[in-house]
Amino acid sequence: MAVLASGRGSNFKALAERSQDRAFPAEVACLITDQRAAGAVSVAESFNIPWFWVDAGERRGRLTADAESEIVARCESAGARLVLLAGFMRILESGEGKLLDRFSGRVINIHPSLLPSFKGLQAQRQALEYGVKVAGCSAHFVDASVDGGPIILQSAIAVHDDDTAESLAARILGEEHAVVVRAVELFALGKLKIDGRRVLGTE
Ligand code: GAR
């Protein structure tokens, strides 16, 4: 798989670690980042995983056409059969030749909320401020809707009275690492079947 990340890279690290086990059915072919100074880059270097920085431009939240073409080319030349968004803070758009077109049904994202609640940025803070008692994370296939594609796996945790956005995010992150690894494993084993909005084969 190719991993796309913009930040710290802890989900990427969880995958890189798990992929070292020969029995795990997937491996990370490369990291692509839009942030040269991202922690994810250090993770790639520590695991000897090739990484590439793509100049994604200033249009925050989106990719330039050139950046998108470069990402597609990097994923294809790395031989990736799956693209994993692990804290990649840009929205992918639909269109011919774009990533979602070339890797249709093969792009997975990890999001720190129980979708369809709390899409977008700072999902953990949104959950805390809304007052939900149960929070969590979701791995889902990516389509052109933001955080709206078919859900593969979710994991829930309780929200405590003394939680802050940071403490809640830290607990959710622990769940993310397990969920992202399992979603990739199920995908690589060919178990997942998309049936409309439902993803079957996750039990
Ligand atoms: C994770 O919490 C991930 O779910 C979130 O960014 C963080 C990246 O952490 N992604 C989104 O909010 C995307 N909408 P990491 O760099 O340590 O993996």
py3Dmol code that shows the C-alpha trace and the ligand (Angstrom):
import py3Dmol

protein = """\
ATOM      1  CA  MET A   1       0.000   0.000   0.000  1.00  0.00           C
ATOM      2  CA  ALA A   2       0.925   3.642  -0.349  1.00  0.00           C
ATOM      3  CA  VAL A   3       0.308   5.693   2.800  1.00  0.00           C
ATOM      4  CA  LEU A   4      -0.618   9.378   2.549  1.00  0.00           C
ATOM      5  CA  ALA A   5      -0.057  11.387   5.733  1.00  0.00           C
ATOM      6  CA  SER A   6       0.298  15.042   6.708  1.00  0.00           C
ATOM      7  CA  GLY A   7       1.209  14.864  10.395  1.00  0.00           C
ATOM      8  CA  ARG A   8       2.659  12.936  13.294  1.00  0.00           C
ATOM      9  CA  GLY A   9       2.310   9.562  11.580  1.00  0.00           C
ATOM     10  CA  SER A  10       1.281   7.320  14.473  1.00  0.00           C
ATOM     11  CA  ASN A  11      -1.254   5.391  12.368  1.00  0.00           C
ATOM     12  CA  PHE A  12       1.388   4.977   9.683  1.00  0.00           C
ATOM     13  CA  LYS A  13       3.805   3.752  12.353  1.00  0.00           C
ATOM     14  CA  ALA A  14       1.292   1.192  13.634  1.00  0.00           C
ATOM     15  CA  LEU A  15       1.008  -0.176  10.088  1.00  0.00           C
ATOM     16  CA  ALA A  16       4.731  -0.120   9.422  1.00  0.00           C
ATOM     17  CA  GLU A  17       5.320  -2.037  12.652  1.00  0.00           C
ATOM     18  CA  ARG A  18       2.646  -4.616  11.921  1.00  0.00           C
ATOM     19  CA  SER A  19       3.879  -5.030   8.329  1.00  0.00           C
ATOM     20  CA  GLN A  20       7.244  -6.181   9.603  1.00  0.00           C
ATOM     21  CA  ASP A  21       5.586  -9.444  10.564  1.00  0.00           C
ATOM     22  CA  ARG A  22       5.922 -11.677   7.503  1.00  0.00           C
ATOM     23  CA  ALA A  23       2.550 -13.230   8.298  1.00  0.00           C
ATOM     24  CA  PHE A  24       0.830  -9.853   7.806  1.00  0.00           C
ATOM     25  CA  PRO A  25      -0.682  -9.803   4.300  1.00  0.00           C
ATOM     26  CA  ALA A  26       0.244  -6.214   3.368  1.00  0.00           C
ATOM     27  CA  GLU A  27       3.284  -3.997   3.320  1.00  0.00           C
ATOM     28  CA  VAL A  28       3.926  -0.284   3.023  1.00  0.00           C
ATOM     29  CA  ALA A  29       5.507   0.505  -0.348  1.00  0.00           C
ATOM     30  CA  CYS A  30       5.933   4.229   0.229  1.00  0.00           C
ATOM     31  CA  LEU A  31       4.827   7.275   2.183  1.00  0.00           C
ATOM     32  CA  ILE A  32       3.590  10.344   0.371  1.00  0.00           C
ATOM     33  CA  THR A  33       3.261  13.557   2.332  1.00  0.00           C
ATOM     34  CA  ASP A  34       2.257  17.138   1.616  1.00  0.00           C
ATOM     35  CA  GLN A  35       4.226  18.303   4.689  1.00  0.00           C
ATOM     36  CA  ARG A  36       7.985  17.901   4.412  1.00  0.00           C
ATOM     37  CA  ALA A  37       8.449  18.339   8.180  1.00  0.00           C
ATOM     38  CA  ALA A  38       5.751  15.836   9.151  1.00  0.00           C
ATOM     39  CA  GLY A  39       6.545  13.328  11.888  1.00  0.00           C
ATOM     40  CA  ALA A  40       5.464  10.690   9.384  1.00  0.00           C
ATOM     41  CA  VAL A  41       8.679  11.363   7.442  1.00  0.00           C
ATOM     42  CA  SER A  42      10.806  10.375  10.458  1.00  0.00           C
ATOM     43  CA  VAL A  43       8.707   7.239  10.808  1.00  0.00           C
ATOM     44  CA  ALA A  44       9.348   6.369   7.143  1.00  0.00           C
ATOM     45  CA  GLU A  45      13.074   6.884   7.582  1.00  0.00           C
ATOM     46  CA  SER A  46      13.195   4.758  10.716  1.00  0.00           C
ATOM     47  CA  PHE A  47      11.534   1.884   8.830  1.00  0.00           C
ATOM     48  CA  ASN A  48      13.536   2.430   5.618  1.00  0.00           C
ATOM     49  CA  ILE A  49      10.328   3.129   3.733  1.00  0.00           C
ATOM     50  CA  PRO A  50      10.759   5.393   0.687  1.00  0.00           C
ATOM     51  CA  TRP A  51       8.969   8.712   1.092  1.00  0.00           C
ATOM     52  CA  PHE A  52       8.063  11.515  -1.243  1.00  0.00           C
ATOM     53  CA  TRP A  53       7.029  15.071  -0.609  1.00  0.00           C
ATOM     54  CA  VAL A  54       4.466  16.477  -2.965  1.00  0.00           C
ATOM     55  CA  ASP A  55       4.010  20.220  -3.254  1.00  0.00           C
ATOM     56  CA  ALA A  56       0.246  20.288  -2.757  1.00  0.00           C
ATOM     57  CA  GLY A  57      -0.036  24.065  -3.038  1.00  0.00           C
ATOM     58  CA  GLU A  58      -1.608  26.671  -0.860  1.00  0.00           C
ATOM     59  CA  ARG A  59      -5.258  25.868  -1.504  1.00  0.00           C
ATOM     60  CA  ARG A  60      -5.724  24.474   1.975  1.00  0.00           C
ATOM     61  CA  GLY A  61      -7.780  21.347   2.196  1.00  0.00           C
ATOM     62  CA  ARG A  62      -7.500  20.541  -1.519  1.00  0.00           C
ATOM     63  CA  LEU A  63      -4.831  19.314  -3.910  1.00  0.00           C
ATOM     64  CA  THR A  64      -3.642  21.094  -7.035  1.00  0.00           C
ATOM     65  CA  ALA A  65      -4.076  19.153 -10.274  1.00  0.00           C
ATOM     66  CA  ASP A  66      -0.296  18.730 -10.533  1.00  0.00           C
ATOM     67  CA  ALA A  67      -0.035  17.419  -6.978  1.00  0.00           C
ATOM     68  CA  GLU A  68      -2.831  14.949  -7.591  1.00  0.00           C
ATOM     69  CA  SER A  69      -1.167  13.666 -10.788  1.00  0.00           C
ATOM     70  CA  GLU A  70       2.115  13.268  -8.960  1.00  0.00           C
ATOM     71  CA  ILE A  71       0.459  11.334  -6.130  1.00  0.00           C
ATOM     72  CA  VAL A  72      -1.246   9.012  -8.623  1.00  0.00           C
ATOM     73  CA  ALA A  73       2.056   8.455 -10.437  1.00  0.00           C
ATOM     74  CA  ARG A  74       3.910   7.741  -7.182  1.00  0.00           C
ATOM     75  CA  CYS A  75       1.267   5.282  -6.007  1.00  0.00           C
ATOM     76  CA  GLU A  76       1.263   3.495  -9.355  1.00  0.00           C
ATOM     77  CA  SER A  77       5.024   3.295  -9.714  1.00  0.00           C
ATOM     78  CA  ALA A  78       5.307   1.980  -6.142  1.00  0.00           C
ATOM     79  CA  GLY A  79       3.040  -0.864  -7.240  1.00  0.00           C
ATOM     80  CA  ALA A  80       0.433   0.041  -4.625  1.00  0.00           C
ATOM     81  CA  ARG A  81      -2.867  -1.813  -4.759  1.00  0.00           C
ATOM     82  CA  LEU A  82      -4.284   0.089  -1.804  1.00  0.00           C
ATOM     83  CA  VAL A  83      -3.964   3.738  -0.784  1.00  0.00           C
ATOM     84  CA  LEU A  84      -4.305   4.473   2.906  1.00  0.00           C
ATOM     85  CA  LEU A  85      -5.074   7.968   4.164  1.00  0.00           C
ATOM     86  CA  ALA A  86      -3.551   8.180   7.639  1.00  0.00           C
ATOM     87  CA  GLY A  87      -4.093  11.752   8.764  1.00  0.00           C
ATOM     88  CA  PHE A  88      -3.874  13.150   5.233  1.00  0.00           C
ATOM     89  CA  MET A  89      -5.443  16.564   5.621  1.00  0.00           C
ATOM     90  CA  ARG A  90      -6.525  17.197   2.037  1.00  0.00           C
ATOM     91  CA  ILE A  91      -9.878  16.446   0.447  1.00  0.00           C
ATOM     92  CA  LEU A  92      -9.841  14.152  -2.579  1.00  0.00           C
ATOM     93  CA  GLU A  93     -12.096  15.098  -5.450  1.00  0.00           C
ATOM     94  CA  SER A  94     -13.629  12.910  -8.118  1.00  0.00           C
ATOM     95  CA  GLY A  95     -12.669  13.159 -11.787  1.00  0.00           C
ATOM     96  CA  GLU A  96     -11.081  11.168 -14.552  1.00  0.00           C
ATOM     97  CA  GLY A  97      -7.505  10.157 -13.841  1.00  0.00           C
ATOM     98  CA  LYS A  98      -7.671  11.380 -10.243  1.00  0.00           C
ATOM     99  CA  LEU A  99      -6.655   9.208  -7.301  1.00  0.00           C
ATOM    100  CA  LEU A 100     -10.250   8.159  -6.505  1.00  0.00           C
ATOM    101  CA  ASP A 101     -10.740   7.165 -10.132  1.00  0.00           C
ATOM    102  CA  ARG A 102      -7.476   5.243 -10.550  1.00  0.00           C
ATOM    103  CA  PHE A 103      -7.817   3.557  -7.158  1.00  0.00           C
ATOM    104  CA  SER A 104     -11.579   3.209  -7.163  1.00  0.00           C
ATOM    105  CA  GLY A 105     -12.714   1.137  -4.156  1.00  0.00           C
ATOM    106  CA  ARG A 106      -9.092   0.927  -3.017  1.00  0.00           C
ATOM    107  CA  VAL A 107      -8.674   4.083  -0.920  1.00  0.00           C
ATOM    108  CA  ILE A 108      -9.201   3.734   2.844  1.00  0.00           C
ATOM    109  CA  ASN A 109      -9.266   6.530   5.448  1.00  0.00           C
ATOM    110  CA  ILE A 110      -9.088   6.441   9.227  1.00  0.00           C
ATOM    111  CA  HIS A 111     -11.247   9.078  10.920  1.00  0.00           C
ATOM    112  CA  PRO A 112     -11.405   9.879  14.659  1.00  0.00           C
ATOM    113  CA  SER A 113     -15.177   9.715  15.132  1.00  0.00           C
ATOM    114  CA  LEU A 114     -18.022   7.259  14.938  1.00  0.00           C
ATOM    115  CA  LEU A 115     -19.213   8.235  11.473  1.00  0.00           C
ATOM    116  CA  PRO A 116     -21.553   9.613  10.273  1.00  0.00           C
ATOM    117  CA  SER A 117     -21.190  11.866  13.329  1.00  0.00           C
ATOM    118  CA  PHE A 118     -18.514  14.528  13.437  1.00  0.00           C
ATOM    119  CA  LYS A 119     -17.073  14.610   9.966  1.00  0.00           C
ATOM    120  CA  GLY A 120     -14.272  16.979   9.048  1.00  0.00           C
ATOM    121  CA  LEU A 121     -11.665  18.583  11.261  1.00  0.00           C
ATOM    122  CA  GLN A 122     -11.248  18.217  15.038  1.00  0.00           C
ATOM    123  CA  ALA A 123     -13.748  15.394  15.244  1.00  0.00           C
ATOM    124  CA  GLN A 124     -12.762  14.548  18.827  1.00  0.00           C
ATOM    125  CA  ARG A 125     -13.407  18.141  19.977  1.00  0.00           C
ATOM    126  CA  GLN A 126     -16.718  18.151  18.094  1.00  0.00           C
ATOM    127  CA  ALA A 127     -17.740  14.967  19.949  1.00  0.00           C
ATOM    128  CA  LEU A 128     -16.753  16.359  23.346  1.00  0.00           C
ATOM    129  CA  GLU A 129     -18.531  19.664  22.766  1.00  0.00           C
ATOM    130  CA  TYR A 130     -21.664  17.932  21.487  1.00  0.00           C
ATOM    131  CA  GLY A 131     -21.784  15.942  24.699  1.00  0.00           C
ATOM    132  CA  VAL A 132     -21.888  12.410  23.371  1.00  0.00           C
ATOM    133  CA  LYS A 133     -21.176   9.670  25.908  1.00  0.00           C
ATOM    134  CA  VAL A 134     -19.621   7.302  23.382  1.00  0.00           C
ATOM    135  CA  ALA A 135     -16.917   8.335  20.914  1.00  0.00           C
ATOM    136  CA  GLY A 136     -14.521   6.392  18.721  1.00  0.00           C
ATOM    137  CA  CYS A 137     -13.071   5.975  15.272  1.00  0.00           C
ATOM    138  CA  SER A 138     -14.006   4.625  11.854  1.00  0.00           C
ATOM    139  CA  ALA A 139     -12.076   3.132   8.958  1.00  0.00           C
ATOM    140  CA  HIS A 140     -13.968   3.684   5.731  1.00  0.00           C
ATOM    141  CA  PHE A 141     -13.611   3.525   1.990  1.00  0.00           C
ATOM    142  CA  VAL A 142     -13.117   6.961   0.517  1.00  0.00           C
ATOM    143  CA  ASP A 143     -15.434   8.448  -2.062  1.00  0.00           C
ATOM    144  CA  ALA A 144     -15.820  12.027  -3.187  1.00  0.00           C
ATOM    145  CA  SER A 145     -17.936  12.915  -0.136  1.00  0.00           C
ATOM    146  CA  VAL A 146     -15.929  14.100   2.850  1.00  0.00           C
ATOM    147  CA  ASP A 147     -15.721  11.269   5.428  1.00  0.00           C
ATOM    148  CA  GLY A 148     -18.843   9.763   3.875  1.00  0.00           C
ATOM    149  CA  GLY A 149     -17.779   6.538   2.139  1.00  0.00           C
ATOM    150  CA  PRO A 150     -18.816   3.001   3.197  1.00  0.00           C
ATOM    151  CA  ILE A 151     -17.710   2.132   6.738  1.00  0.00           C
ATOM    152  CA  ILE A 152     -15.396  -0.849   7.166  1.00  0.00           C
ATOM    153  CA  LEU A 153     -14.795  -0.970  10.917  1.00  0.00           C
ATOM    154  CA  GLN A 154     -15.542   1.143  13.978  1.00  0.00           C
ATOM    155  CA  SER A 155     -14.412   1.068  17.574  1.00  0.00           C
ATOM    156  CA  ALA A 156     -16.145   2.848  20.446  1.00  0.00           C
ATOM    157  CA  ILE A 157     -14.918   4.179  23.783  1.00  0.00           C
ATOM    158  CA  ALA A 158     -16.664   5.926  26.679  1.00  0.00           C
ATOM    159  CA  VAL A 159     -16.342   9.681  27.139  1.00  0.00           C
ATOM    160  CA  HIS A 160     -15.420  10.569  30.731  1.00  0.00           C
ATOM    161  CA  ASP A 161     -16.555  13.620  32.736  1.00  0.00           C
ATOM    162  CA  ASP A 162     -12.999  14.875  33.060  1.00  0.00           C
ATOM    163  CA  ASP A 163     -12.063  14.371  29.402  1.00  0.00           C
ATOM    164  CA  THR A 164     -10.489  17.167  27.434  1.00  0.00           C
ATOM    165  CA  ALA A 165     -10.299  17.140  23.638  1.00  0.00           C
ATOM    166  CA  GLU A 166      -6.692  16.011  24.071  1.00  0.00           C
ATOM    167  CA  SER A 167      -7.352  13.137  26.487  1.00  0.00           C
ATOM    168  CA  LEU A 168     -10.258  11.925  24.372  1.00  0.00           C
ATOM    169  CA  ALA A 169      -8.167  12.138  21.189  1.00  0.00           C
ATOM    170  CA  ALA A 170      -5.384  10.134  22.843  1.00  0.00           C
ATOM    171  CA  ARG A 171      -7.760   7.308  23.810  1.00  0.00           C
ATOM    172  CA  ILE A 172      -9.391   7.304  20.387  1.00  0.00           C
ATOM    173  CA  LEU A 173      -5.944   7.170  18.776  1.00  0.00           C
ATOM    174  CA  GLY A 174      -5.210   3.883  20.526  1.00  0.00           C
ATOM    175  CA  GLU A 175      -8.365   2.473  18.917  1.00  0.00           C
ATOM    176  CA  GLU A 176      -7.407   3.940  15.535  1.00  0.00           C
ATOM    177  CA  HIS A 177      -4.150   2.001  15.466  1.00  0.00           C
ATOM    178  CA  ALA A 178      -5.926  -1.319  15.962  1.00  0.00           C
ATOM    179  CA  VAL A 179      -8.748  -0.462  13.550  1.00  0.00           C
ATOM    180  CA  VAL A 180      -6.514   0.761  10.726  1.00  0.00           C
ATOM    181  CA  VAL A 181      -4.305  -2.321  10.928  1.00  0.00           C
ATOM    182  CA  ARG A 182      -7.313  -4.655  10.918  1.00  0.00           C
ATOM    183  CA  ALA A 183      -9.013  -2.822   8.026  1.00  0.00           C
ATOM    184  CA  VAL A 184      -5.853  -3.109   5.910  1.00  0.00           C
ATOM    185  CA  GLU A 185      -5.491  -6.761   6.839  1.00  0.00           C
ATOM    186  CA  LEU A 186      -9.093  -7.552   5.848  1.00  0.00           C
ATOM    187  CA  PHE A 187      -8.655  -5.647   2.582  1.00  0.00           C
ATOM    188  CA  ALA A 188      -5.398  -7.429   1.763  1.00  0.00           C
ATOM    189  CA  LEU A 189      -6.972 -10.809   2.485  1.00  0.00           C
ATOM    190  CA  GLY A 190      -9.709  -9.982  -0.032  1.00  0.00           C
ATOM    191  CA  LYS A 191     -12.426 -10.293   2.613  1.00  0.00           C
ATOM    192  CA  LEU A 192     -14.136  -6.936   2.091  1.00  0.00           C
ATOM    193  CA  LYS A 193     -17.111  -6.634  -0.198  1.00  0.00           C
ATOM    194  CA  ILE A 194     -18.812  -3.292  -0.814  1.00  0.00           C
ATOM    195  CA  ASP A 195     -22.575  -3.712  -1.085  1.00  0.00           C
ATOM    196  CA  GLY A 196     -24.078  -0.252  -1.541  1.00  0.00           C
ATOM    197  CA  ARG A 197     -23.347   1.605   1.685  1.00  0.00           C
ATOM    198  CA  ARG A 198     -22.455  -1.578   3.545  1.00  0.00           C
ATOM    199  CA  VAL A 199     -19.081  -3.261   3.712  1.00  0.00           C
ATOM    200  CA  LEU A 200     -19.461  -6.989   4.275  1.00  0.00           C
ATOM    201  CA  GLY A 201     -16.851  -9.504   5.369  1.00  0.00           C
ATOM    202  CA  THR A 202     -15.635  -7.760   8.496  1.00  0.00           C
ATOM    203  CA  GLU A 203     -16.831 -10.266  11.078  1.00  0.00           C
TER     204      GLU A 203
END
"""
ligand_1 = """\
18
GAR
C -5.674 10.769 13.416
O -6.415 10.979 14.595
C -6.586 10.612 12.224
O -7.750 9.891 12.516
C -6.893 12.043 11.918
O -5.661 12.701 12.034
C -4.896 12.033 13.046
C -3.546 11.686 12.467
O -2.736 11.141 13.471
N -7.452 12.205 10.615
C -8.419 13.067 10.348
O -8.887 13.824 11.174
C -8.872 13.081 8.903
N -10.179 13.666 8.812
P -1.399 10.394 13.112
O -0.626 11.332 12.174
O -0.694 10.207 14.409
O -1.753 9.095 12.437
"""
view = py3Dmol.view(width=600, height=400)
view.addModel(protein, "pdb")
view.setStyle({"model": 0}, {"cartoon": {"style": "trace"}})
view.addModel(ligand_1, "xyz")
view.setStyle({"model": 1}, {"stick": {}})
view.zoomTo()
view.show()
